[in-house]
Structures are given as C-alpha cells and as structure tokens.
Amino acid sequence: MKILIVEDETGLRDSIEAYFTGSDSICETANDFTSALAKVSVYRYDCIILDLTLPHGNGLNIVKHLKENNHNDGVLIISAKDSLDDRLTGLDLGADDYLTKPFHLSELKSRVTAIVRRRSFNGSNNLKFNEIEIDLDAKAVKVKDAVVKFTRKEYSLLLYFIANKGKVVSKSAIAEHLWGDSIDIADNFDFIYSHIKNIRKKLVEAGGNDYIQAAYGMGYKFTDA
C-alpha cells in the first residue's frame, strides 16, 4: 500500500509511519495543510490518513479537493474531536471512514486495509484473475494451485497491476507506487523493467499467461484482452 499520513503532531505521525512501514507499506508524510494539498494535487495514494485540525487549513478541504478533481484516493479521517458534524461532513464529502483519537495502531491499520480492499478489490481477502489467485492476508500467490514466490516489490507491483487491470499505468506511476514520491525517476526506469521481467518469467514458468502488455511511449497494461 502507498499511504499519505497528514498529521501535525510529530510523535503520532512518526509512530503511524513506523507502524505502516514495518508492514511493507510505502509512506509519505505531511505536517500541515499546505504540504498535504501540494502532495494530493500531484500524487495518488491507496489511502490518506488525514487529521482535520492542521496548521494553515482544515483537513476537510483536502477531502473536498479530492472530490472536486475526481481523485479516487481512499481517505481515513483521524481527529481528536468526536464531532458528529465533522464526521458527517467528512463522509458526505467522500471520506471512507472516521476514527477518533486516541486509537490503537492495529485498529488504524485494519481500517486502512479495509478501505483499500473495498476500493481496489471489492472488499475481498482473496483476489482471483484467471489462473492467478492471491491471498491478501497471507500475501501468497498461486498460479494454477502452485505457490509462486515473489519479492516484496514484485508482489506489490503484481497487486498494483491487477487493481488497475485494463488501464495503462505509466512508468512514473509505477515508480511512485513502489518507492514513494521522493524517488528520483527522471531518467532511469531499469528497476521497473527488471521487476516486470521477473513477474512475467515467474507467471509463465508456473504455467500461467503473460498479461503485461507494453503501451509504447506510455507505460504498461495488465489485461487478457
């Protein structure tokens, strides 16, 4: 998962980042409204963990910005205020969930995971694409009932492709999803080619098909069409 944590309290922000990073998520952070708005204007995230009370602005305006620009990022609002008005406004604007502080990090992660699965995989813990089956809890991939081992990045990329099946995804979008917004992707995409080559090889060797098509000058598409 690629997560954006928008929280001005340093200790809490660092704790959330460490917790999700330890679970193999890519985490970006913002500590005020201005930096958060700049990030969501340029980059896409599987889920945004969003505090409402921020320096220089209200987090609800981030949710409004996403809706106005038709961005499909998941949003989990976290707030010290258990305000029904804020909760309803956030959900009406398009947020997926609302969690009142203080909370356990394990509950936060469960809610974020539920949002991502609901948006990308219809809420299922098991994902199937033709002969490919993925257990999202165990992070296990089977091809025609045979277990296939992928590295963390290969697994993440395979999920990303399936979540966006039928769509062309750019090389820069893939790089940002796997390494975060800070990666230098200006000139060299060799690491993407390498991961795609390995995924193709492992799927085919297990008796599966190669569903990754190159879209010349644009990126790649995962499709059986």
Contacts in CASP RR format, 6 or more apart in sequence:
PFRMAT RR
TARGET T0000
AUTHOR 0000-0000-0000
METHOD contacts of the structure
MODEL  1
MKILIVEDETGLRDSIEAYFTGSDSICETANDFTSALAKVSVYRYDCIIL
DLTLPHGNGLNIVKHLKENNHNDGVLIISAKDSLDDRLTGLDLGADDYLT
KPFHLSELKSRVTAIVRRRSFNGSNNLKFNEIEIDLDAKAVKVKDAVVKF
TRKEYSLLLYFIANKGKVVSKSAIAEHLWGDSIDIADNFDFIYSHIKNIR
KKLVEAGGNDYIQAAYGMGYKFTDA
1 20 0 8 1.000
1 25 0 8 1.000
1 26 0 8 1.000
1 46 0 8 1.000
1 47 0 8 1.000
1 112 0 8 1.000
1 113 0 8 1.000
1 116 0 8 1.000
2 25 0 8 1.000
2 26 0 8 1.000
2 28 0 8 1.000
2 44 0 8 1.000
2 45 0 8 1.000
2 46 0 8 1.000
2 176 0 8 1.000
2 177 0 8 1.000
2 180 0 8 1.000
3 20 0 8 1.000
3 25 0 8 1.000
3 26 0 8 1.000
3 27 0 8 1.000
3 28 0 8 1.000
3 45 0 8 1.000
3 46 0 8 1.000
3 47 0 8 1.000
3 48 0 8 1.000
3 49 0 8 1.000
3 112 0 8 1.000
4 27 0 8 1.000
4 28 0 8 1.000
4 29 0 8 1.000
4 30 0 8 1.000
4 36 0 8 1.000
4 39 0 8 1.000
4 40 0 8 1.000
4 43 0 8 1.000
4 45 0 8 1.000
4 47 0 8 1.000
4 48 0 8 1.000
4 49 0 8 1.000
4 73 0 8 1.000
5 13 0 8 1.000
5 16 0 8 1.000
5 17 0 8 1.000
5 20 0 8 1.000
5 27 0 8 1.000
5 28 0 8 1.000
5 29 0 8 1.000
5 30 0 8 1.000
5 49 0 8 1.000
6 29 0 8 1.000
6 30 0 8 1.000
6 31 0 8 1.000
6 36 0 8 1.000
6 48 0 8 1.000
6 49 0 8 1.000
6 50 0 8 1.000
6 51 0 8 1.000
6 54 0 8 1.000
6 59 0 8 1.000
6 62 0 8 1.000
7 13 0 8 1.000
7 16 0 8 1.000
7 29 0 8 1.000
7 31 0 8 1.000
7 49 0 8 1.000
7 51 0 8 1.000
7 78 0 8 1.000
8 31 0 8 1.000
8 32 0 8 1.000
8 51 0 8 1.000
8 53 0 8 1.000
8 54 0 8 1.000
8 55 0 8 1.000
9 51 0 8 1.000
10 31 0 8 1.000
12 101 0 8 1.000
13 29 0 8 1.000
13 31 0 8 1.000
15 105 0 8 1.000
16 27 0 8 1.000
16 49 0 8 1.000
16 105 0 8 1.000
16 108 0 8 1.000
17 27 0 8 1.000
17 29 0 8 1.000
19 105 0 8 1.000
19 108 0 8 1.000
19 109 0 8 1.000
20 27 0 8 1.000
20 109 0 8 1.000
20 112 0 8 1.000
21 27 0 8 1.000
23 109 0 8 1.000
24 152 0 8 1.000
24 156 0 8 1.000
26 177 0 8 1.000
26 178 0 8 1.000
26 179 0 8 1.000
26 180 0 8 1.000
28 39 0 8 1.000
28 43 0 8 1.000
28 45 0 8 1.000
28 180 0 8 1.000
28 181 0 8 1.000
28 182 0 8 1.000
30 36 0 8 1.000
30 38 0 8 1.000
30 39 0 8 1.000
31 55 0 8 1.000
32 54 0 8 1.000
32 55 0 8 1.000
32 56 0 8 1.000
32 57 0 8 1.000
33 54 0 8 1.000
33 55 0 8 1.000
33 56 0 8 1.000
33 57 0 8 1.000
33 58 0 8 1.000
33 59 0 8 1.000
33 61 0 8 1.000
33 62 0 8 1.000
34 56 0 8 1.000
34 57 0 8 1.000
36 50 0 8 1.000
36 54 0 8 1.000
36 59 0 8 1.000
36 62 0 8 1.000
37 61 0 8 1.000
37 62 0 8 1.000
37 65 0 8 1.000
39 181 0 8 1.000
40 48 0 8 1.000
40 62 0 8 1.000
40 65 0 8 1.000
40 66 0 8 1.000
40 71 0 8 1.000
40 73 0 8 1.000
41 65 0 8 1.000
41 69 0 8 1.000
42 181 0 8 1.000
43 176 0 8 1.000
43 181 0 8 1.000
44 71 0 8 1.000
44 72 0 8 1.000
44 73 0 8 1.000
44 173 0 8 1.000
44 176 0 8 1.000
45 73 0 8 1.000
45 74 0 8 1.000
46 73 0 8 1.000
46 74 0 8 1.000
46 116 0 8 1.000
46 119 0 8 1.000
46 120 0 8 1.000
47 73 0 8 1.000
47 74 0 8 1.000
47 75 0 8 1.000
47 76 0 8 1.000
47 96 0 8 1.000
47 112 0 8 1.000
47 115 0 8 1.000
47 116 0 8 1.000
48 62 0 8 1.000
48 66 0 8 1.000
48 73 0 8 1.000
48 74 0 8 1.000
48 75 0 8 1.000
48 76 0 8 1.000
49 76 0 8 1.000
49 78 0 8 1.000
49 108 0 8 1.000
49 112 0 8 1.000
50 59 0 8 1.000
50 62 0 8 1.000
50 63 0 8 1.000
50 75 0 8 1.000
50 76 0 8 1.000
50 77 0 8 1.000
50 78 0 8 1.000
50 95 0 8 1.000
51 59 0 8 1.000
51 77 0 8 1.000
51 78 0 8 1.000
51 79 0 8 1.000
52 58 0 8 1.000
52 59 0 8 1.000
52 60 0 8 1.000
52 77 0 8 1.000
52 78 0 8 1.000
52 79 0 8 1.000
52 81 0 8 1.000
52 86 0 8 1.000
53 59 0 8 1.000
53 79 0 8 1.000
53 80 0 8 1.000
53 81 0 8 1.000
59 77 0 8 1.000
60 86 0 8 1.000
60 89 0 8 1.000
60 90 0 8 1.000
60 93 0 8 1.000
62 75 0 8 1.000
63 75 0 8 1.000
63 77 0 8 1.000
63 90 0 8 1.000
63 93 0 8 1.000
63 94 0 8 1.000
63 95 0 8 1.000
64 93 0 8 1.000
65 71 0 8 1.000
66 73 0 8 1.000
66 75 0 8 1.000
66 94 0 8 1.000
67 93 0 8 1.000
67 94 0 8 1.000
72 119 0 8 1.000
74 95 0 8 1.000
74 96 0 8 1.000
74 115 0 8 1.000
74 116 0 8 1.000
74 119 0 8 1.000
75 94 0 8 1.000
75 95 0 8 1.000
75 96 0 8 1.000
75 97 0 8 1.000
75 115 0 8 1.000
76 95 0 8 1.000
76 96 0 8 1.000
76 97 0 8 1.000
76 98 0 8 1.000
76 99 0 8 1.000
76 108 0 8 1.000
76 111 0 8 1.000
76 112 0 8 1.000
76 115 0 8 1.000
77 86 0 8 1.000
77 87 0 8 1.000
77 90 0 8 1.000
77 95 0 8 1.000
77 97 0 8 1.000
77 98 0 8 1.000
77 99 0 8 1.000
78 99 0 8 1.000
78 100 0 8 1.000
78 101 0 8 1.000
78 103 0 8 1.000
78 108 0 8 1.000
79 86 0 8 1.000
79 98 0 8 1.000
79 99 0 8 1.000
79 100 0 8 1.000
79 101 0 8 1.000
80 100 0 8 1.000
80 101 0 8 1.000
81 100 0 8 1.000
82 100 0 8 1.000
86 98 0 8 1.000
87 98 0 8 1.000
90 98 0 8 1.000
91 98 0 8 1.000
96 115 0 8 1.000
96 118 0 8 1.000
96 119 0 8 1.000
97 111 0 8 1.000
97 114 0 8 1.000
97 115 0 8 1.000
99 107 0 8 1.000
99 108 0 8 1.000
99 111 0 8 1.000
114 123 0 8 1.000
117 123 0 8 1.000
117 124 0 8 1.000
117 125 0 8 1.000
117 136 0 8 1.000
120 163 0 8 1.000
121 127 0 8 1.000
121 136 0 8 1.000
121 163 0 8 1.000
124 136 0 8 1.000
125 135 0 8 1.000
125 136 0 8 1.000
125 137 0 8 1.000
126 133 0 8 1.000
126 134 0 8 1.000
126 135 0 8 1.000
126 136 0 8 1.000
127 133 0 8 1.000
127 134 0 8 1.000
127 136 0 8 1.000
127 159 0 8 1.000
127 162 0 8 1.000
128 134 0 8 1.000
129 162 0 8 1.000
129 165 0 8 1.000
129 211 0 8 1.000
129 224 0 8 1.000
130 209 0 8 1.000
130 211 0 8 1.000
130 224 0 8 1.000
131 143 0 8 1.000
131 144 0 8 1.000
131 207 0 8 1.000
131 208 0 8 1.000
131 209 0 8 1.000
132 141 0 8 1.000
132 142 0 8 1.000
132 143 0 8 1.000
132 162 0 8 1.000
132 203 0 8 1.000
132 208 0 8 1.000
133 141 0 8 1.000
133 142 0 8 1.000
133 143 0 8 1.000
133 145 0 8 1.000
134 140 0 8 1.000
134 141 0 8 1.000
134 142 0 8 1.000
134 158 0 8 1.000
134 159 0 8 1.000
134 162 0 8 1.000
135 142 0 8 1.000
139 155 0 8 1.000
140 147 0 8 1.000
141 147 0 8 1.000
141 148 0 8 1.000
141 149 0 8 1.000
141 150 0 8 1.000
141 155 0 8 1.000
141 158 0 8 1.000
142 148 0 8 1.000
143 203 0 8 1.000
143 206 0 8 1.000
143 207 0 8 1.000
143 208 0 8 1.000
144 206 0 8 1.000
144 207 0 8 1.000
144 208 0 8 1.000
146 206 0 8 1.000
146 207 0 8 1.000
148 202 0 8 1.000
148 203 0 8 1.000
148 206 0 8 1.000
149 202 0 8 1.000
150 158 0 8 1.000
150 198 0 8 1.000
150 199 0 8 1.000
150 202 0 8 1.000
151 198 0 8 1.000
153 178 0 8 1.000
153 195 0 8 1.000
154 195 0 8 1.000
154 198 0 8 1.000
154 199 0 8 1.000
154 202 0 8 1.000
156 177 0 8 1.000
156 178 0 8 1.000
157 174 0 8 1.000
157 177 0 8 1.000
157 178 0 8 1.000
157 195 0 8 1.000
157 196 0 8 1.000
157 199 0 8 1.000
158 199 0 8 1.000
160 169 0 8 1.000
160 174 0 8 1.000
160 177 0 8 1.000
160 178 0 8 1.000
161 169 0 8 1.000
161 211 0 8 1.000
161 212 0 8 1.000
161 220 0 8 1.000
161 222 0 8 1.000
162 222 0 8 1.000
164 222 0 8 1.000
165 222 0 8 1.000
165 223 0 8 1.000
166 221 0 8 1.000
166 222 0 8 1.000
166 223 0 8 1.000
166 225 0 8 1.000
167 221 0 8 1.000
168 215 0 8 1.000
168 218 0 8 1.000
168 219 0 8 1.000
168 220 0 8 1.000
168 221 0 8 1.000
169 219 0 8 1.000
169 220 0 8 1.000
169 221 0 8 1.000
170 218 0 8 1.000
170 219 0 8 1.000
171 185 0 8 1.000
171 189 0 8 1.000
171 192 0 8 1.000
171 219 0 8 1.000
171 220 0 8 1.000
172 185 0 8 1.000
174 192 0 8 1.000
174 219 0 8 1.000
174 220 0 8 1.000
175 183 0 8 1.000
175 185 0 8 1.000
175 189 0 8 1.000
175 191 0 8 1.000
175 192 0 8 1.000
176 183 0 8 1.000
176 185 0 8 1.000
178 192 0 8 1.000
178 195 0 8 1.000
196 212 0 8 1.000
196 220 0 8 1.000
199 212 0 8 1.000
200 210 0 8 1.000
200 212 0 8 1.000
203 209 0 8 1.000
203 210 0 8 1.000
203 211 0 8 1.000
204 210 0 8 1.000
209 224 0 8 1.000
211 222 0 8 1.000
211 223 0 8 1.000
211 224 0 8 1.000
212 220 0 8 1.000
212 221 0 8 1.000
212 222 0 8 1.000
213 220 0 8 1.000
213 221 0 8 1.000
213 222 0 8 1.000
213 223 0 8 1.000
214 220 0 8 1.000
215 221 0 8 1.000
END
